[in-house]
Amino acid sequence: MGITPTVPHTPEKSSFQKNSERAPFFLILTTLFWGGSFLFSKIGVGTIPPQLFVLIRFVTATLIMLLVCSRRLRQLNRATLTRGAMVGIALGLTNLSFVFGIQGTSISRAGILNNLFVLFIPIITGIIWRDRIGRINGVGIILAVIGIYLLATGGGSGFSRGDIISTFCAFMIACHIISVSKVLKDDDVLLITLTQFATVSLIAGTATALLPLPPFTLTRPALMAALYCAVFPTVICFTLQNVYQRYVTPTRAGLIYTLDPVWSLIAGYFVLDERLHTREWFGCAVIFLAALVPLLARLSSENRLIRTYLRRNE
């Protein structure tokens, strides 16, 4: 057995421990803000076309990030712009599909379907990089198919156009997460975030210019909803995620992020008076389990590895 040397108490060690303890709280707070984006996006696209809503949201977020990064702009180089734009394309498609999905379905169903990104990640990496999908992920995929079937035959609107777009949004969320891990290097986090927001603004602006806009009214509730989405689930959440996610394992972060649909379900039920049929509720529960089961299995494996490591180093 090896002997672990005593680590002296240093400010850096103390800071790491404090951040590790704070990380779950702040990551849960991000899920609350993200959950709120379902409600406020639904309010916004009620009177503003979805692509214009995204444009207002991300132009505002870009302007805020320009102020935050004002002293760093000299460090912005072509490599950071290129990588940030590549990741920003995935983020732009994610947000456009998010609002179009929200427009066509309830936020309760959209929240659950968006959570399927947990299963799309191993599917995408398995197809492109030949990573092993694994039996647990296979079980999750089967559960997801069953849950979607229950939603489609649950006595409500069936599997609507909005549900299809929300499922595509989950695919794009997975693409964005993978692109972050595969594309980004040791770039300045804030400058990368600024570049992503600016790229989404360009994509939303192009969509607004190319897609026909129905008659609309820029109501105060819709503009306030866009402002909420720009500040809380965009600027603040990206910052909190970038700061604190490094202090937890990806699996634990994934488990925390499964709270997103819980908040959207609560908001849909109590604020928008959304009511699902019993079969639809059951379908949502099965899809939620489809995302949760693989994460719990990976968490169990991580804990076993940690215990094994600690025993070997006692």
Phi and psi in degrees as GROMACS dihedral restraints (atoms count N, CA, C in turn):
[ dihedral_restraints ]
;  ai    aj    ak    al  type     phi  dphi    fc
    3     4     5     6     1   -78.7    20    10
    4     5     6     7     1   161.3    20    10
    6     7     8     9     1  -109.6    20    10
    7     8     9    10     1   120.8    20    10
    9    10    11    12     1   -79.0    20    10
   10    11    12    13     1   121.6    20    10
   12    13    14    15     1   -65.6    20    10
   13    14    15    16     1   151.8    20    10
   15    16    17    18     1   -74.2    20    10
   16    17    18    19     1   128.9    20    10
   18    19    20    21     1   -91.0    20    10
   19    20    21    22     1   120.6    20    10
   21    22    23    24     1   -64.3    20    10
   22    23    24    25     1   151.4    20    10
   24    25    26    27     1   -74.1    20    10
   25    26    27    28     1   118.5    20    10
   27    28    29    30     1  -128.3    20    10
   28    29    30    31     1   159.5    20    10
   30    31    32    33     1   -58.0    20    10
   31    32    33    34     1   -36.6    20    10
   33    34    35    36     1   -65.4    20    10
   34    35    36    37     1   -42.0    20    10
   36    37    38    39     1   -65.8    20    10
   37    38    39    40     1   -43.1    20    10
   39    40    41    42     1   -62.1    20    10
   40    41    42    43     1   -41.4    20    10
   42    43    44    45     1   -63.7    20    10
   43    44    45    46     1   -41.8    20    10
   45    46    47    48     1   -62.4    20    10
   46    47    48    49     1   -44.5    20    10
   48    49    50    51     1   -62.9    20    10
   49    50    51    52     1   -42.4    20    10
   51    52    53    54     1   -63.0    20    10
   52    53    54    55     1   -44.1    20    10
   54    55    56    57     1   -66.8    20    10
   55    56    57    58     1   -34.7    20    10
   57    58    59    60     1   -63.9    20    10
   58    59    60    61     1   -37.2    20    10
   60    61    62    63     1   -72.9    20    10
   61    62    63    64     1   -33.6    20    10
   63    64    65    66     1   -80.4    20    10
   64    65    66    67     1   -25.5    20    10
   66    67    68    69     1   -53.4    20    10
   67    68    69    70     1   -49.5    20    10
   69    70    71    72     1   -56.7    20    10
   70    71    72    73     1   -41.7    20    10
   72    73    74    75     1   -61.2    20    10
   73    74    75    76     1   -48.2    20    10
   75    76    77    78     1   -70.9    20    10
   76    77    78    79     1   -32.2    20    10
   78    79    80    81     1   -70.9    20    10
   79    80    81    82     1   -36.2    20    10
   81    82    83    84     1   -64.5    20    10
   82    83    84    85     1   -38.2    20    10
   84    85    86    87     1   -61.6    20    10
   85    86    87    88     1   -37.8    20    10
   87    88    89    90     1   -63.6    20    10
   88    89    90    91     1   -38.2    20    10
   90    91    92    93     1   -65.9    20    10
   91    92    93    94     1   -33.3    20    10
   93    94    95    96     1   -64.9    20    10
   94    95    96    97     1   -44.7    20    10
   96    97    98    99     1   -65.9    20    10
   97    98    99   100     1   -42.2    20    10
   99   100   101   102     1   -63.4    20    10
  100   101   102   103     1   -41.0    20    10
  102   103   104   105     1   -60.3    20    10
  103   104   105   106     1   -38.5    20    10
  105   106   107   108     1   -64.3    20    10
  106   107   108   109     1   -27.0    20    10
  108   109   110   111     1   -65.8    20    10
  109   110   111   112     1   -27.5    20    10
  111   112   113   114     1   -63.4    20    10
  112   113   114   115     1   -48.1    20    10
  114   115   116   117     1   -63.7    20    10
  115   116   117   118     1   -50.6    20    10
  117   118   119   120     1   -71.4    20    10
  118   119   120   121     1   -31.7    20    10
  120   121   122   123     1   -66.7    20    10
  121   122   123   124     1   -39.4    20    10
  123   124   125   126     1   -60.7    20    10
  124   125   126   127     1   -42.8    20    10
  126   127   128   129     1   -64.0    20    10
  127   128   129   130     1   -43.4    20    10
  129   130   131   132     1   -64.5    20    10
  130   131   132   133     1   -47.9    20    10
  132   133   134   135     1   -76.2    20    10
  133   134   135   136     1    -1.5    20    10
  135   136   137   138     1   -67.6    20    10
  136   137   138   139     1   -28.7    20    10
  138   139   140   141     1  -127.1    20    10
  139   140   141   142     1   -14.8    20    10
  141   142   143   144     1  -113.6    20    10
  142   143   144   145     1   134.0    20    10
  144   145   146   147     1   -55.1    20    10
  145   146   147   148     1   140.7    20    10
  147   148   149   150     1   -51.8    20    10
  148   149   150   151     1   -45.8    20    10
  150   151   152   153     1   -66.0    20    10
  151   152   153   154     1   -33.6    20    10
  153   154   155   156     1   -72.3    20    10
  154   155   156   157     1   -35.1    20    10
  156   157   158   159     1   -61.8    20    10
  157   158   159   160     1   -45.0    20    10
  159   160   161   162     1   -63.4    20    10
  160   161   162   163     1   -40.3    20    10
  162   163   164   165     1   -60.9    20    10
  163   164   165   166     1   -47.7    20    10
  165   166   167   168     1   -62.1    20    10
  166   167   168   169     1   -43.6    20    10
  168   169   170   171     1   -60.9    20    10
  169   170   171   172     1   -47.1    20    10
  171   172   173   174     1   -86.6    20    10
  172   173   174   175     1   -24.9    20    10
  174   175   176   177     1   -64.8    20    10
  175   176   177   178     1   -42.9    20    10
  177   178   179   180     1   -61.7    20    10
  178   179   180   181     1   -45.4    20    10
  180   181   182   183     1   -63.5    20    10
  181   182   183   184     1   -38.2    20    10
  183   184   185   186     1   -64.5    20    10
  184   185   186   187     1   -42.8    20    10
  186   187   188   189     1   -62.8    20    10
  187   188   189   190     1   -39.8    20    10
  189   190   191   192     1   -64.0    20    10
  190   191   192   193     1   -44.1    20    10
  192   193   194   195     1   -67.5    20    10
  193   194   195   196     1   -31.1    20    10
  195   196   197   198     1   -61.6    20    10
  196   197   198   199     1   -39.6    20    10
  198   199   200   201     1   -67.0    20    10
  199   200   201   202     1   -42.6    20    10
  201   202   203   204     1   -63.5    20    10
  202   203   204   205     1   -38.6    20    10
  204   205   206   207     1   -96.9    20    10
  205   206   207   208     1    12.4    20    10
  207   208   209   210     1   -54.3    20    10
  208   209   210   211     1   -35.8    20    10
  210   211   212   213     1   -84.2    20    10
  211   212   213   214     1    -8.4    20    10
  213   214   215   216     1  -103.6    20    10
  214   215   216   217     1    -8.9    20    10
  216   217   218   219     1   -58.8    20    10
  217   218   219   220     1   -29.0    20    10
  219   220   221   222     1   -64.4    20    10
  220   221   222   223     1   -22.1    20    10
  222   223   224   225     1   -85.6    20    10
  223   224   225   226     1    -6.0    20    10
  225   226   227   228     1   -70.4    20    10
  226   227   228   229     1   121.4    20    10
  228   229   230   231     1  -124.7    20    10
  229   230   231   232     1   176.5    20    10
  231   232   233   234     1   -62.3    20    10
  232   233   234   235     1   -39.4    20    10
  234   235   236   237     1   -62.7    20    10
  235   236   237   238     1   -44.8    20    10
  237   238   239   240     1   -64.4    20    10
  238   239   240   241     1   -41.9    20    10
  240   241   242   243     1   -61.6    20    10
  241   242   243   244     1   -42.4    20    10
  243   244   245   246     1   -65.9    20    10
  244   245   246   247     1   -49.6    20    10
  246   247   248   249     1   -67.3    20    10
  247   248   249   250     1   -40.9    20    10
  249   250   251   252     1   -62.9    20    10
  250   251   252   253     1   -38.2    20    10
  252   253   254   255     1   -67.7    20    10
  253   254   255   256     1   -38.7    20    10
  255   256   257   258     1   -62.2    20    10
  256   257   258   259     1   -45.6    20    10
  258   259   260   261     1   -69.7    20    10
  259   260   261   262     1   -34.8    20    10
  261   262   263   264     1   -64.9    20    10
  262   263   264   265     1   -30.6    20    10
  264   265   266   267     1   -61.4    20    10
  265   266   267   268     1   -45.2    20    10
  267   268   269   270     1   -63.5    20    10
  268   269   270   271     1   -39.7    20    10
  270   271   272   273     1   -66.7    20    10
  271   272   273   274     1   -37.3    20    10
  273   274   275   276     1   -64.5    20    10
  274   275   276   277     1   -46.8    20    10
  276   277   278   279     1   -64.9    20    10
  277   278   279   280     1   -33.5    20    10
  279   280   281   282     1   -61.2    20    10
  280   281   282   283     1   -48.0    20    10
  282   283   284   285     1   -73.9    20    10
  283   284   285   286     1   -34.6    20    10
  285   286   287   288     1   -66.0    20    10
  286   287   288   289     1   -45.2    20    10
  288   289   290   291     1   -66.8    20    10
  289   290   291   292     1   -30.8    20    10
  291   292   293   294     1   -61.9    20    10
  292   293   294   295     1   -50.0    20    10
  294   295   296   297     1   -73.1    20    10
  295   296   297   298     1   -35.8    20    10
  297   298   299   300     1   -66.9    20    10
  298   299   300   301     1   -34.7    20    10
  300   301   302   303     1   -66.9    20    10
  301   302   303   304     1   -45.6    20    10
  303   304   305   306     1   -58.5    20    10
  304   305   306   307     1   -37.9    20    10
  306   307   308   309     1   -64.2    20    10
  307   308   309   310     1   -30.7    20    10
  309   310   311   312     1  -104.1    20    10
  310   311   312   313     1     3.7    20    10
  312   313   314   315     1  -150.6    20    10
  313   314   315   316     1   176.0    20    10
  315   316   317   318     1   -76.4    20    10
  316   317   318   319     1   154.5    20    10
  318   319   320   321     1   -70.4    20    10
  319   320   321   322     1   -21.3    20    10
  321   322   323   324     1   -65.2    20    10
  322   323   324   325     1   -49.1    20    10
  324   325   326   327     1   -70.3    20    10
  325   326   327   328     1   -40.6    20    10
  327   328   329   330     1   -61.3    20    10
  328   329   330   331     1   -42.2    20    10
  330   331   332   333     1   -60.7    20    10
  331   332   333   334     1   -43.8    20    10
  333   334   335   336     1   -66.9    20    10
  334   335   336   337     1   -45.2    20    10
  336   337   338   339     1   -65.8    20    10
  337   338   339   340     1   -37.1    20    10
  339   340   341   342     1   -59.9    20    10
  340   341   342   343     1   -28.5    20    10
  342   343   344   345     1   -70.0    20    10
  343   344   345   346     1    -8.7    20    10
  345   346   347   348     1   -67.8    20    10
  346   347   348   349     1    -6.6    20    10
  348   349   350   351     1   -56.7    20    10
  349   350   351   352     1   -29.4    20    10
  351   352   353   354     1   -59.4    20    10
  352   353   354   355     1   -34.8    20    10
  354   355   356   357     1   -87.7    20    10
  355   356   357   358     1   -30.0    20    10
  357   358   359   360     1   -67.4    20    10
  358   359   360   361     1   -30.7    20    10
  360   361   362   363     1   -58.9    20    10
  361   362   363   364     1   -53.5    20    10
  363   364   365   366     1   -66.1    20    10
  364   365   366   367     1   -29.6    20    10
  366   367   368   369     1   -66.1    20    10
  367   368   369   370     1   -46.9    20    10
  369   370   371   372     1   -64.6    20    10
  370   371   372   373     1   -47.5    20    10
  372   373   374   375     1   -66.8    20    10
  373   374   375   376     1   -29.8    20    10
  375   376   377   378     1   -68.8    20    10
  376   377   378   379     1   -39.2    20    10
  378   379   380   381     1   -74.7    20    10
  379   380   381   382     1   -45.0    20    10
  381   382   383   384     1   -83.4    20    10
  382   383   384   385     1   -46.7    20    10
  384   385   386   387     1  -107.3    20    10
  385   386   387   388     1     8.2    20    10
  387   388   389   390     1    59.9    20    10
  388   389   390   391     1    26.9    20    10
  390   391   392   393     1   -68.4    20    10
  391   392   393   394     1   147.8    20    10
  393   394   395   396     1   -72.7    20    10
  394   395   396   397     1   126.7    20    10
  396   397   398   399     1   -71.2    20    10
  397   398   399   400     1   -41.6    20    10
  399   400   401   402     1    86.8    20    10
  400   401   402   403     1   154.2    20    10
  402   403   404   405     1   -67.9    20    10
  403   404   405   406     1   -37.5    20    10
  405   406   407   408     1   -64.1    20    10
  406   407   408   409     1   -43.6    20    10
  408   409   410   411     1   -64.3    20    10
  409   410   411   412     1   -34.5    20    10
  411   412   413   414     1   -61.7    20    10
  412   413   414   415     1   -41.5    20    10
  414   415   416   417     1   -61.8    20    10
  415   416   417   418     1   -42.2    20    10
  417   418   419   420     1   -61.1    20    10
  418   419   420   421     1   -41.0    20    10
  420   421   422   423     1   -64.2    20    10
  421   422   423   424     1   -42.2    20    10
  423   424   425   426     1   -62.2    20    10
  424   425   426   427     1   -44.2    20    10
  426   427   428   429     1   -61.3    20    10
  427   428   429   430     1   -39.5    20    10
  429   430   431   432     1   -62.6    20    10
  430   431   432   433     1   -43.2    20    10
  432   433   434   435     1   -62.3    20    10
  433   434   435   436     1   -42.4    20    10
  435   436   437   438     1   -62.7    20    10
  436   437   438   439     1   -44.3    20    10
  438   439   440   441     1   -62.5    20    10
  439   440   441   442     1   -42.4    20    10
  441   442   443   444     1   -63.6    20    10
  442   443   444   445     1   -39.7    20    10
  444   445   446   447     1   -61.1    20    10
  445   446   447   448     1   -42.5    20    10
  447   448   449   450     1   -64.6    20    10
  448   449   450   451     1   -38.2    20    10
  450   451   452   453     1   -64.2    20    10
  451   452   453   454     1   -41.4    20    10
  453   454   455   456     1   -69.9    20    10
  454   455   456   457     1   -26.4    20    10
  456   457   458   459     1  -115.4    20    10
  457   458   459   460     1    22.5    20    10
  459   460   461   462     1   -83.3    20    10
  460   461   462   463     1     3.5    20    10
  462   463   464   465     1    92.7    20    10
  463   464   465   466     1    -1.0    20    10
  465   466   467   468     1   -95.4    20    10
  466   467   468   469     1  -127.4    20    10
  468   469   470   471     1   -89.3    20    10
  469   470   471   472     1     7.7    20    10
  471   472   473   474     1    74.2    20    10
  472   473   474   475     1  -164.4    20    10
  474   475   476   477     1   -89.6    20    10
  475   476   477   478     1    96.0    20    10
  477   478   479   480     1   -78.6    20    10
  478   479   480   481     1   173.9    20    10
  480   481   482   483     1   -58.4    20    10
  481   482   483   484     1   -40.8    20    10
  483   484   485   486     1   -62.6    20    10
  484   485   486   487     1   -36.3    20    10
  486   487   488   489     1   -65.7    20    10
  487   488   489   490     1   -41.3    20    10
  489   490   491   492     1   -62.4    20    10
  490   491   492   493     1   -45.1    20    10
  492   493   494   495     1   -66.0    20    10
  493   494   495   496     1   -37.1    20    10
  495   496   497   498     1   -66.2    20    10
  496   497   498   499     1   -33.9    20    10
  498   499   500   501     1   -68.8    20    10
  499   500   501   502     1   -40.7    20    10
  501   502   503   504     1   -62.0    20    10
  502   503   504   505     1   -36.9    20    10
  504   505   506   507     1   -59.1    20    10
  505   506   507   508     1   -40.7    20    10
  507   508   509   510     1   -60.6    20    10
  508   509   510   511     1   -39.5    20    10
  510   511   512   513     1   -61.9    20    10
  511   512   513   514     1   -41.8    20    10
  513   514   515   516     1   -70.8    20    10
  514   515   516   517     1   -33.8    20    10
  516   517   518   519     1   -59.4    20    10
  517   518   519   520     1   -44.8    20    10
  519   520   521   522     1   -61.5    20    10
  520   521   522   523     1   -42.1    20    10
  522   523   524   525     1   -62.2    20    10
  523   524   525   526     1   -39.9    20    10
  525   526   527   528     1   -65.3    20    10
  526   527   528   529     1   -44.8    20    10
  528   529   530   531     1   -61.5    20    10
  529   530   531   532     1   -44.0    20    10
  531   532   533   534     1   -66.0    20    10
  532   533   534   535     1   -41.3    20    10
  534   535   536   537     1   -64.1    20    10
  535   536   537   538     1   -35.6    20    10
  537   538   539   540     1   -61.1    20    10
  538   539   540   541     1   -44.7    20    10
  540   541   542   543     1   -74.9    20    10
  541   542   543   544     1   -29.0    20    10
  543   544   545   546     1   -93.1    20    10
  544   545   546   547     1   -28.8    20    10
  546   547   548   549     1   -98.6    20    10
  547   548   549   550     1   -45.3    20    10
  549   550   551   552     1   -71.7    20    10
  550   551   552   553     1   143.1    20    10
  552   553   554   555     1  -110.8    20    10
  553   554   555   556     1  -141.9    20    10
  555   556   557   558     1   -87.6    20    10
  556   557   558   559     1    55.8    20    10
  558   559   560   561     1   -84.9    20    10
  559   560   561   562     1   158.7    20    10
  561   562   563   564     1   -65.1    20    10
  562   563   564   565     1   120.5    20    10
  564   565   566   567     1   -58.9    20    10
  565   566   567   568     1   -45.2    20    10
  567   568   569   570     1   -66.8    20    10
  568   569   570   571     1   -39.0    20    10
  570   571   572   573     1   -69.2    20    10
  571   572   573   574     1   -36.5    20    10
  573   574   575   576     1   -63.9    20    10
  574   575   576   577     1   -42.4    20    10
  576   577   578   579     1   -62.8    20    10
  577   578   579   580     1   -44.1    20    10
  579   580   581   582     1   -58.5    20    10
  580   581   582   583     1   -45.2    20    10
  582   583   584   585     1   -63.8    20    10
  583   584   585   586     1   -40.4    20    10
  585   586   587   588     1   -61.1    20    10
  586   587   588   589     1   -47.7    20    10
  588   589   590   591     1   -61.6    20    10
  589   590   591   592     1   -42.2    20    10
  591   592   593   594     1   -64.5    20    10
  592   593   594   595     1   -37.5    20    10
  594   595   596   597     1   -65.2    20    10
  595   596   597   598     1   -43.0    20    10
  597   598   599   600     1   -61.9    20    10
  598   599   600   601     1   -39.5    20    10
  600   601   602   603     1   -60.3    20    10
  601   602   603   604     1   -42.8    20    10
  603   604   605   606     1   -64.5    20    10
  604   605   606   607     1   -42.5    20    10
  606   607   608   609     1   -64.8    20    10
  607   608   609   610     1   -45.4    20    10
  609   610   611   612     1   -65.8    20    10
  610   611   612   613     1   -37.7    20    10
  612   613   614   615     1   -63.0    20    10
  613   614   615   616     1   -41.8    20    10
  615   616   617   618     1   -63.5    20    10
  616   617   618   619     1   -43.4    20    10
  618   619   620   621     1   -62.7    20    10
  619   620   621   622     1   -39.1    20    10
  621   622   623   624     1   -66.0    20    10
  622   623   624   625     1   -36.9    20    10
  624   625   626   627     1   -74.8    20    10
  625   626   627   628     1   -34.1    20    10
  627   628   629   630     1   -90.0    20    10
  628   629   630   631     1   -36.7    20    10
  630   631   632   633     1   -84.9    20    10
  631   632   633   634     1   138.8    20    10
  633   634   635   636     1   -64.9    20    10
  634   635   636   637     1   135.4    20    10
  636   637   638   639     1   -99.4    20    10
  637   638   639   640     1   123.8    20    10
  639   640   641   642     1   -72.2    20    10
  640   641   642   643     1   166.2    20    10
  642   643   644   645     1   -58.1    20    10
  643   644   645   646     1   135.7    20    10
  645   646   647   648     1  -147.0    20    10
  646   647   648   649     1   166.0    20    10
  648   649   650   651     1  -130.0    20    10
  649   650   651   652     1   130.1    20    10
  651   652   653   654     1   -83.1    20    10
  652   653   654   655     1    81.0    20    10
  654   655   656   657     1   -76.4    20    10
  655   656   657   658     1   158.6    20    10
  657   658   659   660     1   -62.3    20    10
  658   659   660   661     1   -44.7    20    10
  660   661   662   663     1   -58.7    20    10
  661   662   663   664     1   -38.6    20    10
  663   664   665   666     1   -67.4    20    10
  664   665   666   667     1   -42.0    20    10
  666   667   668   669     1   -66.9    20    10
  667   668   669   670     1   -38.2    20    10
  669   670   671   672     1   -66.1    20    10
  670   671   672   673     1   -35.6    20    10
  672   673   674   675     1   -64.4    20    10
  673   674   675   676     1   -41.9    20    10
  675   676   677   678     1   -64.2    20    10
  676   677   678   679     1   -39.2    20    10
  678   679   680   681     1   -64.7    20    10
  679   680   681   682     1   -43.7    20    10
  681   682   683   684     1   -56.7    20    10
  682   683   684   685     1   -48.7    20    10
  684   685   686   687     1   -65.6    20    10
  685   686   687   688     1   -29.8    20    10
  687   688   689   690     1   -71.7    20    10
  688   689   690   691     1   -41.0    20    10
  690   691   692   693     1   -85.1    20    10
  691   692   693   694     1   -53.8    20    10
  693   694   695   696     1   -82.7    20    10
  694   695   696   697     1   -64.5    20    10
  696   697   698   699     1   -76.6    20    10
  697   698   699   700     1    -2.5    20    10
  699   700   701   702     1  -109.3    20    10
  700   701   702   703     1   -75.7    20    10
  702   703   704   705     1   -65.5    20    10
  703   704   705   706     1   -53.6    20    10
  705   706   707   708     1   -67.5    20    10
  706   707   708   709     1   -44.6    20    10
  708   709   710   711     1   -66.1    20    10
  709   710   711   712     1   -41.5    20    10
  711   712   713   714     1   -61.5    20    10
  712   713   714   715     1   -40.1    20    10
  714   715   716   717     1   -65.9    20    10
  715   716   717   718     1   -48.6    20    10
  717   718   719   720     1   -61.4    20    10
  718   719   720   721     1   -42.0    20    10
  720   721   722   723     1   -62.9    20    10
  721   722   723   724     1   -45.4    20    10
  723   724   725   726     1   -66.0    20    10
  724   725   726   727     1   -33.0    20    10
  726   727   728   729     1   -78.6    20    10
  727   728   729   730     1   -45.2    20    10
  729   730   731   732     1  -103.3    20    10
  730   731   732   733     1   -17.8    20    10
  732   733   734   735     1   -66.8    20    10
  733   734   735   736     1   -24.3    20    10
  735   736   737   738     1   -66.8    20    10
  736   737   738   739     1   -15.5    20    10
  738   739   740   741     1   -94.7    20    10
  739   740   741   742     1     3.0    20    10
  741   742   743   744     1  -131.2    20    10
  742   743   744   745     1   160.6    20    10
  744   745   746   747     1   -73.2    20    10
  745   746   747   748     1   156.4    20    10
  747   748   749   750     1   -55.6    20    10
  748   749   750   751     1   -36.2    20    10
  750   751   752   753     1   -66.0    20    10
  751   752   753   754     1   -45.3    20    10
  753   754   755   756     1   -64.4    20    10
  754   755   756   757     1   -38.0    20    10
  756   757   758   759     1   -62.9    20    10
  757   758   759   760     1   -42.6    20    10
  759   760   761   762     1   -60.8    20    10
  760   761   762   763     1   -40.5    20    10
  762   763   764   765     1   -63.0    20    10
  763   764   765   766     1   -41.5    20    10
  765   766   767   768     1   -63.2    20    10
  766   767   768   769     1   -40.9    20    10
  768   769   770   771     1   -69.6    20    10
  769   770   771   772     1   -16.3    20    10
  771   772   773   774     1   -69.2    20    10
  772   773   774   775     1    -6.3    20    10
  774   775   776   777     1   -72.9    20    10
  775   776   777   778     1   -17.7    20    10
  777   778   779   780     1   -48.4    20    10
  778   779   780   781     1   -55.5    20    10
  780   781   782   783     1   -67.1    20    10
  781   782   783   784     1   -22.8    20    10
  783   784   785   786     1   -62.7    20    10
  784   785   786   787     1   -46.1    20    10
  786   787   788   789     1   -65.7    20    10
  787   788   789   790     1   -37.9    20    10
  789   790   791   792     1   -67.7    20    10
  790   791   792   793     1   -36.4    20    10
  792   793   794   795     1   -63.7    20    10
  793   794   795   796     1   -44.1    20    10
  795   796   797   798     1   -63.1    20    10
  796   797   798   799     1   -46.0    20    10
  798   799   800   801     1   -63.9    20    10
  799   800   801   802     1   -42.1    20    10
  801   802   803   804     1   -62.8    20    10
  802   803   804   805     1   -39.6    20    10
  804   805   806   807     1   -72.6    20    10
  805   806   807   808     1   -48.2    20    10
  807   808   809   810     1   -89.4    20    10
  808   809   810   811     1   -30.1    20    10
  810   811   812   813     1   -97.1    20    10
  811   812   813   814     1   -47.2    20    10
  813   814   815   816     1   -96.6    20    10
  814   815   816   817     1    -0.5    20    10
  816   817   818   819     1    58.1    20    10
  817   818   819   820     1    37.0    20    10
  819   820   821   822     1   -75.2    20    10
  820   821   822   823     1   135.0    20    10
  822   823   824   825     1  -128.3    20    10
  823   824   825   826     1   125.0    20    10
  825   826   827   828     1  -104.0    20    10
  826   827   828   829     1   150.8    20    10
  828   829   830   831     1   -70.4    20    10
  829   830   831   832     1   161.2    20    10
  831   832   833   834     1   -56.4    20    10
  832   833   834   835     1   -42.7    20    10
  834   835   836   837     1   -65.0    20    10
  835   836   837   838     1   -36.0    20    10
  837   838   839   840     1   -67.1    20    10
  838   839   840   841     1   -42.4    20    10
  840   841   842   843     1   -58.9    20    10
  841   842   843   844     1   -42.2    20    10
  843   844   845   846     1   -65.3    20    10
  844   845   846   847     1   -40.2    20    10
  846   847   848   849     1   -61.4    20    10
  847   848   849   850     1   -42.6    20    10
  849   850   851   852     1   -61.1    20    10
  850   851   852   853     1   -41.6    20    10
  852   853   854   855     1   -64.2    20    10
  853   854   855   856     1   -40.3    20    10
  855   856   857   858     1   -66.9    20    10
  856   857   858   859     1   -41.4    20    10
  858   859   860   861     1   -65.0    20    10
  859   860   861   862     1   -39.5    20    10
  861   862   863   864     1   -60.4    20    10
  862   863   864   865     1   -43.2    20    10
  864   865   866   867     1   -64.8    20    10
  865   866   867   868     1   -35.0    20    10
  867   868   869   870     1   -59.0    20    10
  868   869   870   871     1   -37.0    20    10
  870   871   872   873     1   -80.2    20    10
  871   872   873   874     1   -33.7    20    10
  873   874   875   876     1   -77.7    20    10
  874   875   876   877     1   -39.0    20    10
  876   877   878   879     1   -59.0    20    10
  877   878   879   880     1   -50.0    20    10
  879   880   881   882     1   -61.0    20    10
  880   881   882   883     1   -36.9    20    10
  882   883   884   885     1   -66.0    20    10
  883   884   885   886     1   -42.9    20    10
  885   886   887   888     1   -64.7    20    10
  886   887   888   889     1   -37.6    20    10
  888   889   890   891     1   -64.7    20    10
  889   890   891   892     1   -42.7    20    10
  891   892   893   894     1   -67.5    20    10
  892   893   894   895     1   -36.1    20    10
  894   895   896   897     1   -63.4    20    10
  895   896   897   898     1   -41.3    20    10
  897   898   899   900     1   -61.9    20    10
  898   899   900   901     1   -42.1    20    10
  900   901   902   903     1   -64.5    20    10
  901   902   903   904     1   -41.5    20    10
  903   904   905   906     1   -60.3    20    10
  904   905   906   907     1   -45.5    20    10
  906   907   908   909     1   -62.6    20    10
  907   908   909   910     1   -38.4    20    10
  909   910   911   912     1   -64.7    20    10
  910   911   912   913     1   -41.7    20    10
  912   913   914   915     1   -63.9    20    10
  913   914   915   916     1   -40.1    20    10
  915   916   917   918     1   -64.6    20    10
  916   917   918   919     1   -44.1    20    10
  918   919   920   921     1   -63.3    20    10
  919   920   921   922     1   -40.8    20    10
  921   922   923   924     1   -62.6    20    10
  922   923   924   925     1   -43.7    20    10
  924   925   926   927     1   -61.9    20    10
  925   926   927   928     1   -44.3    20    10
  927   928   929   930     1   -65.3    20    10
  928   929   930   931     1   -38.4    20    10
  930   931   932   933     1   -64.8    20    10
  931   932   933   934     1   -38.8    20    10
  933   934   935   936     1   -70.9    20    10
  934   935   936   937     1   -23.1    20    10
  936   937   938   939     1  -107.4    20    10
  937   938   939   940     1    14.8    20    10
